[in-house]
Structures are given as structure tokens and as C-alpha cells.
Amino acid sequence: MNIQYLTDEKGHQTAVVVPIRDWARLTSEAEKFHKKEFLFQDIRASFQEIEDFKAGKKSLQPIETLFND
């Protein structure tokens, strides 16, 4: 990846220039990661609901309610 750094007059880095192909690949990968993150959050929440049900803290919902959500 051919990254270029822009600096101010004091030599502090202020920006990065990334080739458009690399940027497209990075944003695509970030989007895939973001979708997986939401999936894992939903799975964790589902397991927590099961644990809450087993502990008597939560009641089960009818299957129709789950499908409508």
C-alpha cells in the first residue's frame, strides 16, 4: 500500500493520502467487519436471553413475536 503522509509547517502529520483502490478495499473490509460485529452482538444477546430465562428473570415469547421482529 502506497500511503503518503501530509505534514504541516512544523512537521506534524495532519493527513494521509491512500490510493483509491486501497481505500475501496479497506472500506469494503470494514463494512464486512461491521456486519459480523452486529451478528455477534445479536448472538450474544440471544445467549443472554436464554441464561435469563433459565434463571427465571425472563419469560419466553411466542414464536410469532420473534418472526415479526
Secondary structure, 3 states (H helix, E strand, C coil): CCCEEEECCCCCEEEEECCHHHHHHHHHHHHHHHHHHHHHHHHHHHHHHHHHHHCCCCCCCCHHHHHHC
